[in-house]
Amino acid sequence: MGAHERRARQKGLLRQEILRAASELFVRDGYENVSMRRIADRIEYSPTTIYLHFQDKAELLENVCHETFSRLVKRLNRIEEQTADPLECLKRGLVAYIEFGLENPDHYRATFMMPLPDDLRKKKHARNESPGMQAFSFLRRGVAGSIEKSRLPAMDVELASQTLWAGIHGLTSLLITHAGFPWVKRERVVQGMVNTLLSGLAA
C-alpha cells in the first residue's frame, strides 16, 4: 500500500470514528446538547480535526443518517438481486431491516428514533434519490411486484408500504429500547411480526 492509499484509508477510518462517536452522543444526550468539541473530546482529537471533515454538527448528523440509509440500501439491493419471487424478496427485506437496526443500534436511534432539526427532517424525505427514500422504495417495489405477480391482492401500494414500515420500525425500536423484556426467542418474534404483516396484506 502506497503513502497516498494509506493516508486515504486513515482518513476514512477517522471519519467513521467521528460518525460513530457523534451518533452515540446524539442518542445519549440529544442533538441540541452535543457540541463539536464534545465529539472531539470523545475521540481524543481537537475540534479542528472534526471541522476538516464536517462543516458543523448539522452536517455531521446528516452524514450519520445518510451513511445509515446507504448501508441499509446496499443490503436491500443485494436481496433484490438474489431473490426472484417479489413476495419472498419483500419478506427477506423486512427481516433484513430489523436485523440491520439491531446490529447498528446507535445509528438506528440517531436516524430513525431521534427528533431531527426541521431542515434536516425535510431534506431527508424530500429527494426520491436520497438513500432514505431508496430504502422506502424497496417496500413500494416489493408490494407492487407482489400485486403484479398475484402474490398479493390489489391494494393501495403507498398505504401498504407505510404500514409495513411502521410495523417493522416499531418492533426494531422495541427490541433496541426494551432489550431486558422477556422476549420469546428474538428470531421468532421477528419472523412472527413479518409473517403477521404480510398475512394481513394478503387477507
C-alpha positions in Angstrom: 0.0 0.0 0.0 1.4 3.4 -1.1 1.6 6.5 1.1 -1.4 8.1 -0.7 -3.6 5.0 -0.2 -2.5 4.7 3.4 -3.5 8.4 4.1 -6.8 7.9 2.4 -7.5 4.8 4.5 -6.6 6.6 7.7 -8.8 9.5 6.7 -11.7 7.1 6.1 -11.2 5.4 9.4 -11.1 8.7 11.3 -14.3 9.8 9.5 -16.0 6.6 10.6 -14.8 7.1 14.2 -16.2 10.6 14.2 -19.6 9.4 12.9 -19.8 6.6 15.4 -18.9 9.0 18.4 -21.4 11.6 17.1 -24.3 9.1 16.8 -23.6 7.7 20.3 -23.6 11.2 21.8 -26.6 12.4 19.8 -28.6 9.4 21.1 -27.5 9.6 24.7 -27.6 13.4 25.2 -29.8 14.8 22.4 -28.8 16.6 19.3 -29.1 20.1 20.9 -26.9 19.2 23.8 -23.9 17.9 21.8 -21.2 20.2 20.6 -18.4 19.6 18.1 -16.0 20.0 21.0 -17.7 17.2 22.9 -17.5 14.9 19.9 -13.8 15.8 19.5 -13.2 15.0 23.2 -14.9 11.7 22.9 -12.4 10.5 20.2 -9.5 12.4 21.8 -8.9 14.7 18.8 -9.0 18.5 18.6 -12.2 20.2 17.3 -10.2 21.4 14.4 -9.8 17.8 13.2 -13.5 17.4 13.2 -14.0 20.5 11.1 -11.7 19.2 8.5 -14.3 16.5 7.8 -17.6 18.2 8.7 -18.7 21.8 8.5 -20.9 21.7 11.6 -22.9 19.3 13.7 -25.9 19.5 11.4 -23.8 18.2 8.5 -22.4 15.6 10.9 -25.9 14.4 11.8 -26.9 14.4 8.1 -24.0 12.2 7.3 -24.9 9.8 10.1 -28.4 9.5 8.6 -27.1 9.2 5.1 -24.5 6.6 5.9 -27.1 4.5 7.8 -29.6 4.6 5.0 -26.8 3.9 2.4 -25.7 0.7 4.1 -29.3 -0.5 4.5 -30.0 0.2 0.8 -27.0 -1.9 -0.2 -28.3 -4.8 1.9 -31.8 -4.5 0.4 -30.4 -4.2 -3.1 -28.4 -7.5 -2.7 -31.6 -9.2 -1.6 -33.4 -7.9 -4.7 -30.7 -9.2 -7.0 -30.7 -12.6 -5.4 -34.5 -13.2 -5.0 -36.8 -13.7 -8.0 -40.1 -14.0 -6.2 -41.3 -10.5 -5.2 -43.1 -11.6 -2.0 -40.2 -13.6 -0.8 -37.9 -10.7 -1.6 -40.2 -8.4 0.4 -40.2 -10.8 3.3 -36.4 -11.1 3.4 -36.1 -7.4 3.1 -38.3 -6.8 6.1 -36.3 -9.2 8.2 -33.0 -7.6 7.0 -34.3 -4.2 8.0 -34.9 -5.3 11.6 -31.6 -7.2 11.7 -29.8 -4.1 10.4 -31.3 -1.9 13.2 -30.3 -4.4 15.9 -26.8 -4.7 14.5 -26.4 -0.8 14.5 -28.5 0.4 17.4 -26.8 3.8 17.9 -27.0 4.7 14.2 -30.6 3.4 14.1 -31.6 5.5 17.0 -29.9 8.6 15.6 -31.5 8.1 12.2 -35.0 6.8 13.0 -35.8 7.4 16.6 -34.4 10.8 17.5 -36.2 14.1 16.7 -34.3 15.8 13.9 -33.9 19.6 13.2 -36.7 20.7 10.8 -34.4 21.5 7.9 -32.7 18.1 8.1 -36.0 16.2 8.5 -37.4 17.9 5.4 -34.2 17.2 3.4 -34.2 13.5 4.4 -37.6 12.9 2.8 -37.6 15.4 0.0 -35.5 13.8 -2.6 -36.5 10.5 -4.2 -32.9 9.6 -4.9 -31.8 10.1 -1.3 -30.8 6.8 0.5 -33.8 7.1 2.9 -36.3 7.2 0.0 -34.4 4.5 -1.8 -34.9 2.3 1.3 -38.6 3.0 1.3 -38.9 2.4 -2.4 -37.8 -1.1 -1.8 -41.1 -1.6 0.1 -43.0 0.0 -2.7 -41.4 -2.2 -5.4 -42.0 -5.3 -3.3 -45.6 -4.6 -2.7 -46.2 -3.5 -6.3 -44.3 -6.5 -7.7 -46.2 -8.9 -5.5 -49.6 -7.5 -6.7 -48.4 -7.7 -10.3 -47.4 -11.4 -9.9 -50.7 -12.1 -8.0 -48.8 -12.9 -4.8 -50.8 -10.2 -3.0 -54.3 -8.9 -3.9 -54.8 -5.4 -5.4 -54.4 -2.7 -2.8 -53.1 0.9 -2.2 -49.3 0.4 -2.6 -48.4 3.5 -0.7 -50.6 2.7 2.3 -49.4 -0.9 2.4 -45.7 0.2 2.2 -46.2 2.7 5.0 -48.0 0.0 7.1 -45.1 -2.4 6.6 -42.5 0.2 7.6 -44.5 1.2 10.7 -44.7 -2.4 11.8 -41.0 -3.3 11.4 -39.8 0.1 12.7 -42.0 -0.4 15.8 -40.5 -3.9 16.5 -37.0 -2.7 15.8 -37.4 0.2 18.2 -38.8 -2.0 21.0 -36.1 -4.6 20.7 -33.5 -1.8 20.9 -35.0 0.1 23.8 -36.5 -2.8 25.8 -33.8 -5.4 25.4 -34.4 -6.6 29.0 -38.0 -7.6 28.3 -38.6 -11.4 28.5 -39.0 -11.7 24.7 -39.7 -15.0 23.1 -36.6 -16.0 21.1 -35.8 -12.9 19.1 -35.8 -14.7 15.7 -39.3 -16.0 16.4 -40.5 -12.5 17.3 -39.0 -11.1 14.1 -40.4 -13.8 11.9 -43.8 -13.6 13.7 -44.0 -9.8 13.0 -43.1 -10.1 9.4 -45.4 -13.1 8.7 -48.3 -11.3 10.5 -47.8 -8.1 8.5 -47.7 -9.9 5.2 -50.6 -12.2 6.1 -52.6 -9.1 6.9 -51.9 -7.7 3.5 -52.7 -11.0 1.8 -56.1 -11.1 3.6 
